[in-house]
Amino acid sequence: MQILVLPGDGIGPEITAATRQVLEAASKRFALGLDFIEDVAGHESLRQYGTTVRPDLVDKARHADGIILGPTATADFKDPAHGEINPSMFFRKRFDLFANVRPARTYPGLPARLGAFDLVVVRENTEGFYADRNMEVGSGEMLVTADVAVSLRRITRACCNRIARVAFELAARRRQHVTIVHKANVLKLGDGLFLEECHAVAQASPGITVDDIIVDAMMAHVVRAPQRFDVIVTTNMFGDILSDLTAELSGSLGLGGSLNAGTQHAMAQAAHGSAPDIAGTDSANPFSLILSGAQLLAWLGRRRQVKKLEIAAGAIDRAVEAAIAAGEVTRDLGGKLGTRETGAMLAARIAS
Ligand code: ATP
């Protein structure tokens, strides 16, 4: 089974190396037969090939069973005509990775300011308020005059329906509750459509309870009592913002894992950015991408009905839990380990 590894920018190469080490240990222990092929995307690719994503990389990604993309310096890539393509957006769009699944939970051994919680944000990934992906041709943002900008937000029934189905299917494997987050009081048509479609899927999902909350009120609810939430489904930008909040509430942005999944492809990505402020210092927390890698294995396991992939994913999750409980963590979580030591320590826990 081939996994394409793209280290990315900033802390990307460091946390990707640690993730690969952990997945290699899991592959050996559970006889998964994972074969890692490494390539470049982002600044390194721009430097070597004049573009952040080469056309032949797309073919490699298409033929791989899964992709691991390290954080990339999204804000630096402004001019696609000169090869400055945002790799994260590119793969999400090209492979229709419509479901961005971002778990956030507390861990025994870490201070939980708001009490223990365990939730998942399911964020629509292919339309909404994202100018770089909601148009077939051109951008969803326009400068009408030098002083007037217009940003389009696209919401389609089909995309609402498929993201809602991912959320309700996930809730069925968890605590059977879905919260729909929206702004249908103001965005009556767009979020009205989203809300309507989510409730339609709820009707067809017996045994799953549902509620809906307006996005601004949701911020208060999450910081007041995050334990009341199980699966949260929302549109693209609300999900992006909400999931950074839930990751940080769980202890650190460095715990924020995520999977971008479509029907044929999936890509593991940390929920955070490339953190240039700590790049190259061996201090980044690799748990985010390692947990994302575990999500990718679990996704592959469910899709291909290969139980040992799901078992390996569970073993990685438990190794992270045990490491946190033992205080074997990076600085952001109050520990002393470097990124490299963290990868080696987790790999050793999985191997034993
Ligand atoms: P980008 O421009 O790529 O989005 P950024 O620095 O603006 O990068 P993030 O990368 O999300 O945004 O980082 C926000 C803050 O969280 C930074 O101070 C960063 O150092 C910290 N941070 C992010 N990821 C990690 C991590 N894995 N381990 C430790 N600290 C992290």
Boltz pocket constraint, residues with backbone or C-beta under 6 A from the ligand:
constraints:
  - pocket:
      binder: B
      contacts: [[A, 10], [A, 11], [A, 71], [A, 72], [A, 73], [A, 74], [A, 75], [A, 253], [A, 254], [A, 255], [A, 271], [A, 272], [A, 273], [A, 274], [A, 275], [A, 276], [A, 277], [A, 278], [A, 283], [A, 284], [A, 285], [A, 286], [A, 288], [A, 332]]
      max_distance: 6.0
